[in-house]
Amino acid sequence: MTTSKSSFNILWVQVWVLAAVQGAITLSWLIYNIYLPQLLTQFGFPASFAVGLLLVENALAAVLEPLMGGLSDQSRRWVGTRFPFISVGVILASALFIAIPCVVSSIPPTMILRSLLPITLVAWALAMTVFRSPAICLLGMYSTPAELPLAASVVTLVGGFIGAFRPIANKYILSLGPVLTFAIGSFVLLGAGAVLRLVNQPETPVDRHNAQIVKFPLQKLTLILGTGFSVAWGIRFLMDVLGKVLKAQLNTDNIDMQMVWIGIAIALANIPAGMFAVKIGNRQAMLCGICAIIPALLMMVFIGVQIPIIALIIAGFSLIVNGAVPFALGLVPQRWAGLGIGTYFGGFAAAMSLFGVIFPQPQTITPFVGAAAGAFAFFLAGICIGVSGISQTPSNAEI
């Protein structure tokens, strides 16, 4: 009976199409990161330039993600839909994505024209920020608040499953060649965006004259920003420690397949994580995930990667990541849903950019230092999540 009831509370067709959009976003970034050093060197830049470029892109995303989410909120209020941002962003990102290899293959890398490639790369990364937050916040329309974690689990499942193959994707993707690979990524993104527009439910009209004045949720946005920032650092340290401990334990530098299987397990665990969050509450589920992942991080350094520790990491990781979007949507008023999602993504991007500045050589971080820093980052995320539950008022009562 519970499953039947849930099916009426979630628009599954729309959720799966939104998951396809998330999958297309993940695939695009996967292709981009694999080809970036090769394209830069082919155009006369050093491969190390890619690191600085990604730092700049993350720094810009930290500002643009909440900005675009907030502007899509205004779009919904004034024209009744967020799709101007989603449609324009998807079309622009698709066009720029396929333009990247064309610039490298068709333009001579003279001193005057060399700057054209970095400009195109940054422009594409910025185009991706135009539609991501407005698109993902549509999840709030496709599910009742109580069922949001279950709906979100499908989106994180698809994105996580594609991302899990990152360690072994290089050889296959590089063998296709840049033009064909970028064309595939471009058409997948464009197709997913078009289908989302086709299946999207009409949004509830906003009566601007009778709409209740909603106080700007600065405190809640600060908590969302802190959560996104802390979770990003926690994940970055977790993966770094996991990789180093596995290499030392197995006495090998090639742990690609082990990381793929762990990534697949985390992706699949999002479904039971969503069910668990629906049962006990999303905030409580995220806190359970943090309580699982902190001791797992610390124990891993001292006793190695054991099956119980892997189980704790998979459970904790899925509960935290799967709960992020429902957490942001549930904390801010519906009037600011796009800004809430954008603030989480912006905090995540800011953390990744700052991490690269503070730790330019992450290979020098010892597992113990990484585990302690990761545990502290997740602890700070737990504080933000816990504080967010104090004196919270319902978020869906206003427009």
KEGULUM-807007 format. One record per residue (C-alpha): residue number from 1; x, y, z. Coordinates in steps of 0.5 Angstrom, whole numbers, plus 500, padded with zeros to 3 digits. Each point is the difference from the previous one (the first is absolute). Layout:
# residues N
+-----+------+-------+-----+
! num ! east ! north !  up !
+-----+------+-------+-----+
! NUM !    X !     Y !   Z !
...
+-----+------+-------+-----+
END
This chain:
# residues 399
+-----+------+-------+-----+
! num ! east ! north !  up !
+-----+------+-------+-----+
!   1 !  500 !   500 ! 500 !
!   2 !  506 !   505 ! 502 !
!   3 !  503 !   499 ! 493 !
!   4 !  493 !   501 ! 496 !
!   5 !  499 !   506 ! 504 !
!   6 !  507 !   503 ! 499 !
!   7 !  498 !   499 ! 492 !
!   8 !  495 !   505 ! 501 !
!   9 !  504 !   505 ! 503 !
!  10 !  506 !   500 ! 495 !
!  11 !  499 !   501 ! 493 !
!  12 !  505 !   495 ! 498 !
!  13 !  500 !   501 ! 492 !
!  14 !  502 !   508 ! 502 !
!  15 !  505 !   497 ! 505 !
!  16 !  504 !   495 ! 496 !
!  17 !  500 !   506 ! 494 !
!  18 !  503 !   504 ! 505 !
!  19 !  505 !   495 ! 502 !
!  20 !  502 !   499 ! 493 !
!  21 !  502 !   508 ! 500 !
!  22 !  504 !   498 ! 506 !
!  23 !  503 !   495 ! 496 !
!  24 !  502 !   504 ! 494 !
!  25 !  503 !   505 ! 505 !
!  26 !  504 !   495 ! 503 !
!  27 !  502 !   497 ! 493 !
!  28 !  502 !   507 ! 497 !
!  29 !  505 !   501 ! 506 !
!  30 !  503 !   493 ! 500 !
!  31 !  501 !   501 ! 493 !
!  32 !  503 !   508 ! 501 !
!  33 !  505 !   498 ! 506 !
!  34 !  502 !   494 ! 496 !
!  35 !  502 !   504 ! 493 !
!  36 !  502 !   506 ! 504 !
!  37 !  507 !   499 ! 500 !
!  38 !  501 !   497 ! 493 !
!  39 !  496 !   506 ! 497 !
!  40 !  504 !   505 ! 504 !
!  41 !  507 !   497 ! 498 !
!  42 !  498 !   499 ! 493 !
!  43 !  498 !   508 ! 499 !
!  44 !  507 !   502 ! 503 !
!  45 !  498 !   500 ! 508 !
!  46 !  504 !   496 ! 505 !
!  47 !  495 !   494 ! 503 !
!  48 !  501 !   503 ! 507 !
!  49 !  496 !   506 ! 497 !
!  50 !  494 !   496 ! 501 !
!  51 !  500 !   500 ! 508 !
!  52 !  500 !   508 ! 500 !
!  53 !  495 !   500 ! 495 !
!  54 !  495 !   495 ! 504 !
!  55 !  502 !   504 ! 506 !
!  56 !  497 !   507 ! 497 !
!  57 !  494 !   496 ! 497 !
!  58 !  498 !   497 ! 507 !
!  59 !  501 !   507 ! 503 !
!  60 !  496 !   503 ! 495 !
!  61 !  494 !   495 ! 501 !
!  62 !  500 !   502 ! 507 !
!  63 !  497 !   506 ! 498 !
!  64 !  496 !   498 ! 494 !
!  65 !  497 !   494 ! 503 !
!  66 !  496 !   504 ! 505 !
!  67 !  499 !   506 ! 495 !
!  68 !  497 !   496 ! 495 !
!  69 !  496 !   496 ! 505 !
!  70 !  497 !   507 ! 503 !
!  71 !  499 !   503 ! 493 !
!  72 !  496 !   493 ! 498 !
!  73 !  496 !   502 ! 506 !
!  74 !  498 !   507 ! 498 !
!  75 !  499 !   497 ! 493 !
!  76 !  495 !   495 ! 503 !
!  77 !  496 !   506 ! 504 !
!  78 !  500 !   504 ! 494 !
!  79 !  499 !   496 ! 494 !
!  80 !  497 !   494 ! 503 !
!  81 !  506 !   495 ! 499 !
!  82 !  507 !   499 ! 501 !
!  83 !  501 !   497 ! 493 !
!  84 !  503 !   506 ! 496 !
!  85 !  506 !   499 ! 504 !
!  86 !  500 !   492 ! 499 !
!  87 !  499 !   500 ! 493 !
!  88 !  505 !   506 ! 498 !
!  89 !  505 !   497 ! 505 !
!  90 !  500 !   493 ! 497 !
!  91 !  500 !   503 ! 493 !
!  92 !  506 !   504 ! 501 !
!  93 !  504 !   495 ! 504 !
!  94 !  499 !   495 ! 495 !
!  95 !  502 !   504 ! 494 !
!  96 !  506 !   502 ! 504 !
!  97 !  502 !   493 ! 502 !
!  98 !  500 !   498 ! 493 !
!  99 !  504 !   506 ! 498 !
! 100 !  506 !   499 ! 505 !
! 101 !  503 !   494 ! 495 !
! 102 !  498 !   504 ! 494 !
! 103 !  504 !   506 ! 503 !
! 104 !  506 !   495 ! 501 !
! 105 !  500 !   497 ! 493 !
! 106 !  498 !   506 ! 495 !
! 107 !  504 !   506 ! 503 !
! 108 !  507 !   500 ! 500 !
! 109 !  503 !   501 ! 507 !
! 110 !  503 !   507 ! 498 !
! 111 !  502 !   505 ! 506 !
! 112 !  494 !   504 ! 498 !
! 113 !  495 !   495 ! 500 !
! 114 !  503 !   495 ! 506 !
! 115 !  495 !   504 ! 505 !
! 116 !  494 !   498 ! 496 !
! 117 !  500 !   493 ! 503 !
! 118 !  501 !   502 ! 507 !
! 119 !  494 !   505 ! 499 !
! 120 !  496 !   494 ! 497 !
! 121 !  501 !   495 ! 505 !
! 122 !  498 !   505 ! 506 !
! 123 !  494 !   503 ! 496 !
! 124 !  498 !   492 ! 499 !
! 125 !  501 !   499 ! 508 !
! 126 !  496 !   507 ! 501 !
! 127 !  494 !   497 ! 495 !
! 128 !  500 !   494 ! 505 !
! 129 !  498 !   504 ! 506 !
! 130 !  494 !   504 ! 496 !
! 131 !  496 !   494 ! 500 !
! 132 !  502 !   495 ! 506 !
! 133 !  497 !   503 ! 506 !
! 134 !  493 !   502 ! 496 !
! 135 !  500 !   493 ! 497 !
! 136 !  501 !   496 ! 507 !
! 137 !  496 !   504 ! 504 !
! 138 !  494 !   498 ! 496 !
! 139 !  500 !   494 ! 504 !
! 140 !  496 !   503 ! 505 !
! 141 !  494 !   501 ! 495 !
! 142 !  501 !   492 ! 498 !
! 143 !  499 !   498 ! 507 !
! 144 !  497 !   501 ! 507 !
! 145 !  505 !   503 ! 505 !
! 146 !  499 !   493 ! 504 !
! 147 !  502 !   496 ! 494 !
! 148 !  506 !   505 ! 498 !
! 149 !  506 !   495 ! 502 !
! 150 !  497 !   494 ! 496 !
! 151 !  499 !   505 ! 494 !
! 152 !  507 !   502 ! 501 !
! 153 !  503 !   493 ! 500 !
! 154 !  498 !   499 ! 493 !
! 155 !  504 !   506 ! 498 !
! 156 !  506 !   499 ! 504 !
! 157 !  500 !   493 ! 498 !
! 158 !  501 !   502 ! 493 !
! 159 !  505 !   505 ! 501 !
! 160 !  504 !   496 ! 505 !
! 161 !  499 !   493 ! 495 !
! 162 !  503 !   504 ! 494 !
! 163 !  506 !   504 ! 505 !
! 164 !  502 !   493 ! 503 !
! 165 !  503 !   498 ! 493 !
! 166 !  505 !   506 ! 500 !
! 167 !  506 !   496 ! 502 !
! 168 !  499 !   495 ! 494 !
! 169 !  497 !   505 ! 495 !
! 170 !  506 !   503 ! 498 !
! 171 !  503 !   495 ! 495 !
! 172 !  493 !   499 ! 497 !
! 173 !  498 !   507 ! 499 !
! 174 !  507 !   502 ! 497 !
! 175 !  499 !   495 ! 495 !
! 176 !  494 !   503 ! 497 !
! 177 !  504 !   507 ! 498 !
! 178 !  498 !   507 ! 503 !
! 179 !  495 !   502 ! 494 !
! 180 !  495 !   493 ! 501 !
! 181 !  501 !   500 ! 507 !
! 182 !  498 !   507 ! 501 !
! 183 !  494 !   500 ! 495 !
! 184 !  497 !   494 ! 504 !
! 185 !  501 !   504 ! 507 !
! 186 !  496 !   506 ! 496 !
! 187 !  495 !   496 ! 497 !
! 188 !  498 !   496 ! 506 !
! 189 !  500 !   506 ! 504 !
! 190 !  495 !   504 ! 495 !
! 191 !  496 !   494 ! 499 !
! 192 !  499 !   499 ! 508 !
! 193 !  498 !   507 ! 501 !
! 194 !  495 !   500 ! 494 !
! 195 !  497 !   494 ! 503 !
! 196 !  500 !   504 ! 507 !
! 197 !  496 !   505 ! 496 !
! 198 !  495 !   496 ! 497 !
! 199 !  498 !   496 ! 507 !
! 200 !  501 !   506 ! 504 !
! 201 !  493 !   501 ! 504 !
! 202 !  497 !   507 ! 500 !
! 203 !  502 !   504 ! 506 !
! 204 !  496 !   503 ! 505 !
! 205 !  498 !   507 ! 497 !
! 206 !  503 !   505 ! 505 !
! 207 !  495 !   506 ! 502 !
! 208 !  505 !   505 ! 501 !
! 209 !  494 !   505 ! 503 !
! 210 !  498 !   495 ! 505 !
! 211 !  506 !   497 ! 502 !
! 212 !  503 !   500 ! 507 !
! 213 !  506 !   504 ! 501 !
! 214 !  505 !   495 ! 502 !
! 215 !  506 !   502 ! 504 !
! 216 !  507 !   499 ! 497 !
! 217 !  503 !   493 ! 503 !
! 218 !  507 !   503 ! 501 !
! 219 !  501 !   495 ! 506 !
! 220 !  497 !   494 ! 497 !
! 221 !  504 !   502 ! 493 !
! 222 !  507 !   500 ! 505 !
! 223 !  498 !   493 ! 503 !
! 224 !  499 !   498 ! 493 !
! 225 !  507 !   503 ! 497 !
! 226 !  504 !   497 ! 506 !
! 227 !  497 !   493 ! 499 !
! 228 !  502 !   500 ! 493 !
! 229 !  507 !   503 ! 501 !
! 230 !  501 !   495 ! 506 !
! 231 !  497 !   494 ! 496 !
! 232 !  505 !   501 ! 494 !
! 233 !  506 !   501 ! 505 !
! 234 !  498 !   493 ! 503 !
! 235 !  499 !   497 ! 494 !
! 236 !  506 !   502 ! 497 !
! 237 !  504 !   498 ! 506 !
! 238 !  496 !   493 ! 500 !
! 239 !  502 !   498 ! 493 !
! 240 !  507 !   502 ! 501 !
! 241 !  501 !   496 ! 506 !
! 242 !  496 !   494 ! 498 !
! 243 !  505 !   500 ! 493 !
! 244 !  506 !   501 ! 504 !
! 245 !  499 !   494 ! 505 !
! 246 !  497 !   496 ! 495 !
! 247 !  507 !   501 ! 496 !
! 248 !  504 !   498 ! 506 !
! 249 !  496 !   494 ! 503 !
! 250 !  500 !   497 ! 493 !
! 251 !  507 !   502 ! 498 !
! 252 !  498 !   503 ! 493 !
! 253 !  499 !   507 ! 497 !
! 254 !  494 !   497 ! 496 !
! 255 !  494 !   500 ! 504 !
! 256 !  495 !   502 ! 494 !
! 257 !  496 !   494 ! 500 !
! 258 !  499 !   500 ! 508 !
! 259 !  498 !   508 ! 499 !
! 260 !  495 !   498 ! 495 !
! 261 !  497 !   495 ! 504 !
! 262 !  499 !   504 ! 506 !
! 263 !  497 !   506 ! 496 !
! 264 !  495 !   495 ! 497 !
! 265 !  498 !   497 ! 507 !
! 266 !  499 !   508 ! 502 !
! 267 !  496 !   501 ! 494 !
! 268 !  496 !   494 ! 501 !
! 269 !  499 !   502 ! 508 !
! 270 !  497 !   506 ! 498 !
! 271 !  493 !   497 ! 499 !
! 272 !  500 !   496 ! 507 !
! 273 !  503 !   507 ! 503 !
! 274 !  494 !   504 ! 497 !
! 275 !  495 !   495 ! 503 !
! 276 !  503 !   500 ! 507 !
! 277 !  500 !   508 ! 500 !
! 278 !  493 !   500 ! 498 !
! 279 !  498 !   495 ! 506 !
! 280 !  504 !   504 ! 505 !
! 281 !  501 !   507 ! 497 !
! 282 !  505 !   503 ! 496 !
! 283 !  504 !   504 ! 505 !
! 284 !  500 !   494 ! 505 !
! 285 !  503 !   495 ! 494 !
! 286 !  505 !   505 ! 498 !
! 287 !  503 !   501 ! 507 !
! 288 !  500 !   492 ! 500 !
! 289 !  504 !   500 ! 494 !
! 290 !  505 !   505 ! 504 !
! 291 !  500 !   496 ! 506 !
! 292 !  502 !   494 ! 496 !
! 293 !  505 !   503 ! 495 !
! 294 !  504 !   503 ! 505 !
! 295 !  502 !   494 ! 504 !
! 296 !  501 !   496 ! 494 !
! 297 !  505 !   506 ! 497 !
! 298 !  504 !   499 ! 507 !
! 299 !  500 !   493 ! 500 !
! 300 !  502 !   499 ! 493 !
! 301 !  507 !   503 ! 502 !
! 302 !  502 !   496 ! 505 !
! 303 !  497 !   493 ! 498 !
! 304 !  499 !   501 ! 493 !
! 305 !  495 !   499 ! 495 !
! 306 !  495 !   494 ! 503 !
! 307 !  493 !   498 ! 497 !
! 308 !  497 !   503 ! 506 !
! 309 !  503 !   507 ! 499 !
! 310 !  498 !   500 ! 493 !
! 311 !  493 !   498 ! 502 !
! 312 !  500 !   506 ! 505 !
! 313 !  503 !   505 ! 494 !
! 314 !  495 !   498 ! 495 !
! 315 !  494 !   500 ! 505 !
! 316 !  503 !   507 ! 503 !
! 317 !  502 !   503 ! 493 !
! 318 !  493 !   498 ! 497 !
! 319 !  496 !   503 ! 505 !
! 320 !  504 !   507 ! 500 !
! 321 !  500 !   501 ! 493 !
! 322 !  493 !   497 ! 498 !
! 323 !  497 !   505 ! 506 !
! 324 !  504 !   506 ! 497 !
! 325 !  494 !   503 ! 495 !
! 326 !  494 !   498 ! 505 !
! 327 !  504 !   503 ! 505 !
! 328 !  501 !   507 ! 496 !
! 329 !  493 !   499 ! 498 !
! 330 !  497 !   499 ! 506 !
! 331 !  503 !   506 ! 504 !
! 332 !  499 !   506 ! 496 !
! 333 !  493 !   502 ! 498 !
! 334 !  497 !   498 ! 493 !
! 335 !  501 !   507 ! 498 !
! 336 !  508 !   499 ! 500 !
! 337 !  500 !   493 ! 498 !
! 338 !  505 !   501 ! 494 !
! 339 !  504 !   505 ! 505 !
! 340 !  501 !   494 ! 505 !
! 341 !  502 !   495 ! 495 !
! 342 !  505 !   505 ! 497 !
! 343 !  503 !   502 ! 507 !
! 344 !  501 !   492 ! 501 !
! 345 !  504 !   499 ! 494 !
! 346 !  503 !   507 ! 500 !
! 347 !  503 !   498 ! 507 !
! 348 !  502 !   493 ! 497 !
! 349 !  504 !   504 ! 494 !
! 350 !  503 !   505 ! 505 !
! 351 !  503 !   494 ! 504 !
! 352 !  503 !   497 ! 494 !
! 353 !  503 !   506 ! 498 !
! 354 !  503 !   502 ! 507 !
! 355 !  502 !   493 ! 501 !
! 356 !  504 !   500 ! 494 !
! 357 !  503 !   507 ! 502 !
! 358 !  502 !   498 ! 507 !
! 359 !  502 !   493 ! 498 !
! 360 !  504 !   500 ! 493 !
! 361 !  503 !   494 ! 501 !
! 362 !  495 !   495 ! 503 !
! 363 !  505 !   494 ! 500 !
! 364 !  504 !   503 ! 505 !
! 365 !  494 !   499 ! 505 !
! 366 !  501 !   494 ! 505 !
! 367 !  494 !   496 ! 501 !
! 368 !  500 !   502 ! 507 !
! 369 !  499 !   507 ! 499 !
! 370 !  495 !   499 ! 494 !
! 371 !  496 !   496 ! 505 !
! 372 !  500 !   505 ! 505 !
! 373 !  498 !   505 ! 496 !
! 374 !  495 !   496 ! 496 !
! 375 !  497 !   498 ! 507 !
! 376 !  500 !   508 ! 502 !
! 377 !  497 !   502 ! 494 !
! 378 !  494 !   495 ! 500 !
! 379 !  499 !   502 ! 508 !
! 380 !  499 !   507 ! 497 !
! 381 !  495 !   498 ! 495 !
! 382 !  497 !   496 ! 506 !
! 383 !  499 !   507 ! 504 !
! 384 !  497 !   504 ! 494 !
! 385 !  495 !   494 ! 499 !
! 386 !  499 !   499 ! 508 !
! 387 !  499 !   508 ! 501 !
! 388 !  495 !   500 ! 493 !
! 389 !  495 !   496 ! 504 !
! 390 !  500 !   505 ! 506 !
! 391 !  493 !   504 ! 500 !
! 392 !  499 !   499 ! 492 !
! 393 !  493 !   502 ! 497 !
! 394 !  497 !   497 ! 495 !
! 395 !  503 !   502 ! 493 !
! 396 !  495 !   498 ! 495 !
! 397 !  494 !   504 ! 503 !
! 398 !  502 !   506 ! 496 !
! 399 !  501 !   502 ! 493 !
+-----+------+-------+-----+
END
